Amino acid sequence: MLLTATNTGSVPCNAYGAPYLRWDDGQAATTFLEASKPQAVLTLAPGESAYAGIMYQSADGSGSEGHTARALGVLFGNRAGDGSTGPSVRLTLPNGGVHTDSSAWVTYWQSRSEDALAW
């Protein structure tokens, strides 16, 4: 899946690290894919977007049994990289939900959708 965050404000903003994802009302955030970490913080001018790729279960079935999630909670990383900031956003997942398991991961914010989906 592709997650898109767009700066709808009137001044530049930074997309720090990776988005914190929670499937339904899960306790733990989804693992960050460390290999996708960019060289620098992504700064978005008004109207620009940042992208994160989401793998909700591995193709080889290596994760735990899992469950069908119907919603995805998204929180934005803080400047220090040690937690989230601001309110969360709750998104309804397509097609009645997606099956996710312990193998799920999310990329760091990328400047191009192609880069986010390349992982």
URPENOR-V388246 format. One record per helix or strand of 3 or more residues. SS is the DSSP state (alpha for helix, beta for strand). FROM is the first residue (numbers start at 1). TO is the last residue. If there is no record, write none. Layout:
<<SS,FROM,TO> <SS,FROM,TO>>
This chain:
<<beta,2,6> <beta,13,15> <beta,20,23> <alpha,34,36> <beta,42,44> <beta,49,55> <beta,67,69> <beta,71,77> <beta,84,92> <alpha,94,96> <beta,98,100> <alpha,113,117>>
